[in-house]
Amino acid sequence: MRLGFFYVRLFIKDSLFLLMGTLAIIYNGDDMKSIYDIQQLLMKFGTVIYIGDRIADLELMEMEIRELYKSQFVSDQDFQMAILLLRQEISKVQKARGEG
């Protein structure tokens, strides 16, 4: 059985979200080494992504990371590493599917 679409984005209150974002900037995070680390970073902000298509999941994660970065909730280092890891994984999945 395959789930078609599952996407949750949770913002309780702007002030709480801002507080969480401020803490995320101070806490530069552990060195991101995997997609799992990116998922954990997104979960800190209440974002869980699962669509069922791996490439779509990764692209949506990239969009969310970009939004967090624009809002200054993610450090430069975490943003750059997350984008690099996501693009590498997208490329790897495309090659495995024979798309790229």
C-alpha positions in Angstrom: 0.0 0.0 0.0 1.4 3.4 -0.9 0.5 6.7 0.7 -0.2 9.4 -1.8 0.6 12.6 0.0 1.6 13.5 3.5 3.0 16.9 4.3 2.8 18.7 7.7 4.0 22.1 8.5 3.4 23.3 12.0 3.7 26.8 13.2 2.2 27.2 16.7 2.7 30.9 17.2 4.9 33.4 15.5 6.7 34.2 18.7 7.4 30.6 19.5 8.6 29.9 16.0 10.9 33.0 16.2 12.2 31.7 19.5 13.0 28.3 18.0 14.6 30.0 15.0 16.8 32.1 17.3 18.0 29.0 19.1 18.7 27.3 15.8 21.0 30.1 14.7 22.9 30.1 18.0 23.1 26.3 17.9 24.9 25.7 14.6 23.9 22.1 14.7 26.0 19.0 14.5 27.9 18.6 11.2 25.3 17.6 8.7 26.4 14.4 6.9 23.1 12.8 5.7 19.6 13.4 4.5 18.5 12.2 7.9 20.3 15.1 9.5 18.4 17.5 7.2 15.2 15.8 8.2 16.0 16.3 11.9 16.8 20.0 11.3 13.4 20.4 9.6 11.7 18.6 12.4 13.1 21.1 14.9 10.9 23.7 13.0 7.9 21.4 12.9 8.3 20.3 9.3 7.8 16.7 8.3 7.9 15.9 4.6 6.7 12.7 2.9 5.1 12.6 -0.5 6.1 9.1 -1.5 8.4 10.1 -4.4 12.0 10.4 -3.2 12.9 13.2 -5.7 9.8 15.2 -4.8 10.6 14.7 -1.1 14.1 16.0 -1.6 13.0 19.0 -3.7 10.4 20.0 -1.1 13.1 19.7 1.6 15.3 22.0 -0.4 12.5 24.5 -0.7 11.9 24.4 3.1 15.6 24.8 3.8 15.7 27.8 1.5 12.7 29.4 3.3 14.4 28.8 6.7 17.6 30.4 5.5 15.8 33.4 4.0 14.2 33.9 7.4 17.6 33.6 9.0 16.7 30.5 11.1 19.5 28.4 9.6 23.2 29.3 9.6 25.1 29.8 6.4 27.1 26.6 7.0 24.0 24.4 7.6 22.3 25.9 4.6 25.2 25.2 2.3 25.7 21.7 3.5 22.0 20.9 3.3 21.7 22.1 -0.3 24.9 20.2 -1.2 23.6 16.9 0.3 20.1 17.3 -1.2 21.5 17.9 -4.7 23.8 15.0 -4.4 21.0 12.7 -3.3 18.7 13.9 -6.1 21.5 13.2 -8.6 22.1 9.7 -7.1 18.3 8.9 -7.3 18.0 10.2 -10.8 21.0 8.0 -12.0 19.5 5.0 -10.3 16.2 5.6 -12.1 18.0 6.2 -15.4 16.7 9.8 -15.6 20.0 11.7 -15.4 
